[in-house]
Amino acid sequence: MCDWDDYDEDKLLELEGLGQFLLEEKDDGTYNLEFVNAYMKNHDGTYPDFVIKHVVIPSEYDGKTITSLSAYDFNGEDPGGADEVLSITVPDTVREISNLFEDFTAIENVTLPDSVERLTGMTFRYCYNLKHVTLSRNITEMGGHVFEWCGNLEEITLPEGLKKIGNGCFEYCRSLKEFRIPKSLTEIGNRCFDYTEHLARFEVDEENPAFRAIDGDLYSKDGKTLIKYAQGKEQEVFEVPEGVERIAVCALNARDSLDGENEHLRAIVLASTVETIEELDIWGEFYEEPRANDAYPDYVEIGNIHGLPMLMKM
């Protein structure tokens, strides 16, 4: 993205069906198109009452090939008119997208061309009404927080060839129910599935070298690390399997952070093999001394998260 000091009214370009944008030359001689505004200026420099509903991005401008896309976001400000845009058409020359759809709250469906290889920044964050996304078949990386707060995203298919998804990538995707991990995906960032309270099942390709699913929960391939409990499951007690040594950051985040509710889960039982529990959550704590728990007399309570007791056998 261009720095704030680089913004100059004389540098802004306009096209019907696109709005205002900037072009920034890249090292390879191609160009990044930075979407600035969905409003089209009047000749007197003012803005009309309407915004562009369907943004159409060209594959080139003035003979300059566009291979990456971004969106203006200075101090948290959104591209003007973003909340009224209904669709964005991405050309098949684009290989990387960063922040382009962030805060485009009205968009419901997105299809990316197969030319796209990387999604970086927070490409779809706060797309509250986004329900369906068709990803490029050639995408290899999705950065941190790409789909954060896409609360109506019901499903997503990760293509074979995807290798990495970053921190918080699907955080607060509250409508996801299942999540399938392809053979190629070998890196998942911290807090990737936080507060996905309806996510009831992980599935992992049997040939994946890094991850496996056990009873619908996500683990490392060797079963020694619990990566994420599928918090939408219908069970009252979750027993961490024997052999698990490490519980990853917020893997036991099993309640919705907004209302603290979980329809089914009542307690978490830790395996005797657990050696490390990484950051619980700002709503979790460990006690200085174990406590008795009347509901589970054969266990001691060592802490809680969102009010759910964490238990160990006596």
C-alpha positions as CSV (number, residue, x, y, z in Angstrom):
1,M,0.0,0.0,0.0
2,C,1.1,3.6,-0.6
3,D,1.9,5.7,2.4
4,W,-0.5,8.4,3.5
5,D,1.9,11.1,2.4
6,D,1.8,9.6,-1.2
7,Y,-1.9,10.3,-1.5
8,D,-2.6,13.1,-3.8
9,E,-5.8,14.1,-5.5
10,D,-3.9,14.4,-8.8
11,K,-2.7,10.7,-8.5
12,L,-6.2,9.3,-8.0
13,L,-7.5,7.5,-11.1
14,E,-11.1,6.8,-11.9
15,L,-13.0,4.2,-14.0
16,E,-16.7,3.7,-14.4
17,G,-17.6,0.5,-12.5
18,L,-14.5,0.8,-10.2
19,G,-14.4,4.2,-8.5
20,Q,-11.2,5.8,-7.4
21,F,-7.9,3.9,-7.3
22,L,-4.1,4.3,-7.3
23,L,-1.6,2.3,-9.3
24,E,1.8,1.4,-7.8
25,E,4.5,-0.1,-9.9
26,K,6.1,-3.3,-8.6
27,D,9.6,-4.6,-9.1
28,D,8.6,-6.9,-11.9
29,G,7.1,-4.1,-13.9
30,T,3.5,-5.0,-13.2
31,Y,1.2,-3.0,-11.0
32,N,-0.7,-3.1,-7.8
33,L,-4.2,-1.6,-7.9
34,E,-5.2,0.0,-4.6
35,F,-8.9,0.5,-4.3
36,V,-9.6,3.8,-2.6
37,N,-13.2,4.8,-3.0
38,A,-16.4,3.4,-4.5
39,Y,-17.8,6.9,-5.0
40,M,-17.3,8.7,-8.3
41,K,-16.6,12.4,-8.0
42,N,-18.6,15.0,-9.7
43,H,-16.8,17.6,-11.8
44,D,-16.9,20.1,-9.0
45,G,-15.0,17.7,-6.7
46,T,-18.0,16.7,-4.6
47,Y,-19.4,13.2,-4.3
48,P,-22.8,12.1,-5.6
49,D,-25.5,10.5,-3.5
50,F,-24.9,7.0,-5.1
51,V,-22.1,4.6,-4.8
52,I,-20.9,1.9,-7.2
53,K,-22.7,-1.4,-6.3
54,H,-20.7,-3.7,-8.5
55,V,-17.0,-3.0,-8.7
56,V,-15.3,-4.3,-11.8
57,I,-11.5,-4.4,-11.7
58,P,-9.7,-4.3,-15.0
59,S,-6.8,-6.7,-15.9
60,E,-4.8,-3.7,-17.1
61,Y,-5.0,0.1,-17.1
62,D,-3.3,2.3,-19.7
63,G,-1.3,-0.7,-20.8
64,K,-0.2,-1.6,-17.3
65,T,-0.9,-5.2,-16.2
66,I,-2.5,-5.5,-12.7
67,T,-1.2,-8.5,-10.8
68,S,-2.1,-7.5,-7.2
69,L,-4.9,-5.8,-5.4
70,S,-5.2,-4.0,-2.1
71,A,-7.6,-1.5,-0.4
72,Y,-7.0,1.8,1.3
73,D,-7.1,1.5,5.1
74,F,-5.5,4.4,6.9
75,N,-6.0,4.4,10.7
76,G,-8.9,2.0,10.3
77,E,-10.8,4.0,7.7
78,D,-12.7,2.0,5.1
79,P,-12.8,2.7,1.3
80,G,-15.7,5.1,0.8
81,G,-18.9,3.3,-0.1
82,A,-17.5,-0.2,1.0
83,D,-20.6,-1.1,2.9
84,E,-22.8,-0.7,-0.1
85,V,-20.8,-2.6,-2.7
86,L,-22.5,-5.9,-3.6
87,S,-19.9,-7.6,-5.7
88,I,-16.3,-7.2,-6.9
89,T,-15.0,-8.8,-10.1
90,V,-11.4,-9.8,-9.9
91,P,-9.5,-10.3,-13.2
92,D,-7.5,-13.4,-14.0
93,T,-4.2,-11.5,-14.0
94,V,-4.2,-11.1,-10.3
95,R,-1.9,-13.3,-8.2
96,E,-2.1,-11.7,-4.7
97,I,-4.9,-9.9,-2.8
98,S,-4.4,-8.0,0.4
99,N,-7.2,-6.3,2.4
100,L,-9.3,-5.8,-0.7
101,F,-12.7,-6.9,0.7
102,E,-12.2,-5.8,4.3
103,D,-15.3,-4.1,5.6
104,F,-17.3,-4.7,2.4
105,T,-20.2,-5.7,4.7
106,A,-22.9,-6.3,2.1
107,I,-21.1,-8.8,-0.1
108,E,-22.6,-12.3,0.2
109,N,-20.7,-14.3,-2.5
110,V,-17.1,-14.2,-3.8
111,T,-15.4,-16.2,-6.5
112,L,-11.7,-15.7,-7.0
113,P,-10.0,-16.6,-10.3
114,D,-7.5,-19.5,-10.4
115,S,-4.7,-17.0,-11.0
116,V,-4.8,-16.0,-7.3
117,E,-1.9,-17.6,-5.3
118,R,-1.9,-15.6,-2.0
119,L,-4.4,-13.8,0.3
120,T,-2.6,-11.6,2.7
121,G,-3.5,-9.0,5.2
122,M,-7.2,-9.1,6.3
123,T,-8.7,-9.7,2.9
124,F,-12.3,-10.6,4.0
125,R,-12.3,-9.3,7.6
126,Y,-15.7,-7.8,8.7
127,C,-17.5,-9.1,5.7
128,Y,-20.4,-9.9,8.0
129,N,-22.8,-11.1,5.3
130,L,-20.3,-13.2,3.3
131,K,-21.8,-16.7,3.0
132,H,-19.9,-18.5,0.2
133,V,-16.4,-18.2,-1.1
134,T,-14.9,-20.0,-4.0
135,L,-11.2,-19.9,-3.6
136,S,-8.6,-20.2,-6.4
137,R,-7.5,-23.7,-7.0
138,N,-3.9,-22.5,-7.1
139,I,-3.8,-20.6,-3.8
140,T,-0.9,-21.6,-1.6
141,E,-1.2,-19.2,1.4
142,M,-3.8,-17.4,3.4
143,G,-2.5,-14.9,5.9
144,G,-3.6,-13.9,9.4
145,H,-7.2,-12.8,10.0
146,V,-8.3,-13.2,6.4
147,F,-11.8,-14.4,7.2
148,E,-12.1,-12.9,10.8
149,W,-15.6,-11.9,11.7
150,C,-17.2,-13.4,8.7
151,G,-20.1,-14.4,10.9
152,N,-22.3,-15.8,8.2
153,L,-19.7,-17.8,6.3
154,E,-21.4,-21.2,6.2
155,E,-18.8,-23.3,4.4
156,I,-15.5,-23.0,2.7
157,T,-13.5,-25.6,0.6
158,L,-9.7,-25.4,1.0
159,P,-8.0,-26.4,-2.3
160,E,-5.3,-29.0,-2.5
161,G,-2.1,-27.1,-2.7
162,L,-2.8,-24.7,0.1
163,K,0.1,-24.9,2.5
164,K,-0.5,-22.3,5.2
165,I,-3.2,-20.4,7.0
166,G,-2.2,-17.6,9.4
167,N,-3.2,-16.5,12.9
168,G,-6.9,-15.9,13.5
169,C,-7.7,-16.7,9.9
170,F,-11.3,-18.0,10.8
171,E,-11.8,-16.3,14.2
172,Y,-15.4,-15.5,14.9
173,C,-16.7,-17.5,11.8
174,R,-19.7,-18.4,13.9
175,S,-21.7,-20.1,11.2
176,L,-19.1,-22.7,10.1
177,K,-20.2,-26.2,11.1
178,E,-17.5,-28.4,9.5
179,F,-13.9,-27.8,8.4
180,R,-11.9,-30.0,6.1
181,I,-8.1,-29.8,6.0
182,P,-6.5,-31.0,2.7
183,K,-3.3,-33.1,2.4
184,S,-1.2,-30.1,1.5
185,L,-1.9,-27.9,4.5
186,T,0.9,-28.2,7.0
187,E,0.8,-24.8,8.9
188,I,-2.0,-23.4,10.9
189,G,-1.6,-20.2,12.9
190,N,-2.6,-19.6,16.5
191,R,-6.2,-18.8,17.4
192,C,-7.2,-19.7,13.9
193,F,-10.6,-21.1,15.0
194,D,-11.3,-19.1,18.0
195,Y,-15.0,-18.5,18.8
196,T,-16.4,-20.8,16.1
197,E,-19.1,-22.0,18.4
198,H,-21.0,-24.0,15.8
199,L,-18.0,-25.7,14.4
200,A,-18.7,-29.3,15.3
201,R,-16.3,-31.3,13.3
202,F,-12.8,-31.2,11.8
203,E,-11.9,-33.6,9.0
204,V,-8.3,-34.1,7.9
205,D,-7.0,-35.9,4.8
206,E,-5.4,-39.2,5.9
207,E,-2.3,-38.3,4.0
208,N,-1.8,-35.0,5.7
209,P,1.7,-35.1,7.3
210,A,1.1,-32.5,10.0
211,F,-2.5,-32.9,11.4
212,R,-5.1,-35.5,12.2
213,A,-8.7,-35.5,13.5
214,I,-9.7,-37.5,16.6
215,D,-13.4,-37.6,17.4
216,G,-13.8,-34.5,15.3
217,D,-11.2,-32.4,17.1
218,L,-7.9,-31.2,15.6
219,Y,-4.6,-32.6,16.7
220,S,-1.0,-32.7,15.5
221,K,-0.2,-35.8,13.4
222,D,1.5,-37.6,16.4
223,G,-1.5,-36.8,18.6
224,K,0.7,-35.1,21.2
225,T,-0.8,-31.6,20.6
226,L,-4.4,-30.6,20.8
227,I,-4.8,-27.8,18.4
228,K,-8.6,-27.1,18.6
229,Y,-11.5,-28.6,20.4
230,A,-14.5,-28.5,18.0
231,Q,-16.7,-26.4,20.3
232,G,-20.0,-27.0,18.5
233,K,-20.1,-30.7,19.4
234,E,-22.9,-32.1,21.5
235,Q,-21.2,-33.5,24.5
236,E,-21.2,-32.5,28.2
237,V,-17.7,-33.5,29.1
238,F,-14.6,-33.3,26.9
239,E,-11.8,-35.7,28.0
240,V,-8.4,-34.8,26.5
241,P,-7.0,-38.1,25.3
242,E,-4.1,-39.8,27.1
243,G,-0.9,-39.1,25.2
244,V,-1.6,-35.4,24.6
245,E,1.3,-33.5,26.0
246,R,0.6,-30.0,24.8
247,I,-2.6,-27.9,24.5
248,A,-2.1,-25.2,22.0
249,V,-3.0,-21.5,22.4
250,C,-6.8,-21.3,23.1
251,A,-7.4,-24.9,22.0
252,L,-9.9,-25.2,24.9
253,N,-11.6,-22.0,24.0
254,A,-15.0,-23.8,24.1
255,R,-17.5,-21.0,24.7
256,D,-18.6,-18.0,22.8
257,S,-16.8,-14.9,24.0
258,L,-19.8,-12.7,23.5
259,D,-22.4,-14.4,25.7
260,G,-20.3,-17.0,27.5
261,E,-22.8,-19.7,26.6
262,N,-22.4,-23.3,25.4
263,E,-25.4,-25.4,25.0
264,H,-23.8,-28.7,25.8
265,L,-20.3,-28.7,27.3
266,R,-20.1,-28.6,31.1
267,A,-16.5,-29.6,32.0
268,I,-13.1,-30.4,30.5
269,V,-11.0,-33.3,31.8
270,L,-7.2,-33.0,31.2
271,A,-5.2,-36.2,30.5
272,S,-2.4,-37.1,33.0
273,T,0.1,-36.8,30.1
274,V,-0.5,-33.0,29.6
275,E,2.7,-31.1,30.3
276,T,2.0,-27.7,28.7
277,I,-1.2,-25.6,28.5
278,E,-0.5,-22.5,26.4
279,E,-2.4,-19.2,26.7
280,L,-5.9,-20.1,27.8
281,D,-7.9,-17.0,27.0
282,I,-8.6,-13.7,28.7
283,W,-11.7,-15.4,30.2
284,G,-9.6,-18.4,31.6
285,E,-7.6,-18.9,34.7
286,F,-5.6,-21.5,36.8
287,Y,-6.1,-21.7,40.5
288,E,-3.2,-21.6,43.0
289,E,-4.6,-24.7,44.6
290,P,-6.9,-27.4,43.2
291,R,-10.5,-27.3,44.4
292,A,-13.2,-29.9,45.0
293,N,-16.0,-30.0,42.5
294,D,-19.3,-31.5,43.8
295,A,-20.5,-32.3,40.4
296,Y,-17.4,-34.4,39.7
297,P,-16.3,-35.9,43.0
298,D,-13.7,-38.2,41.4
299,Y,-11.8,-35.2,40.1
300,V,-10.2,-32.0,41.3
301,E,-10.7,-28.6,39.6
302,I,-7.5,-26.9,38.7
303,G,-9.0,-23.9,36.8
304,N,-11.7,-22.7,34.4
305,I,-12.3,-21.1,31.1
306,H,-15.5,-19.1,30.4
307,G,-16.7,-20.7,33.7
308,L,-16.2,-24.3,32.4
309,P,-14.3,-26.3,35.1
310,M,-11.0,-27.8,34.1
311,L,-10.6,-31.1,35.9
312,M,-8.0,-33.7,36.6
313,K,-8.3,-37.2,38.1
314,M,-7.4,-37.4,41.8
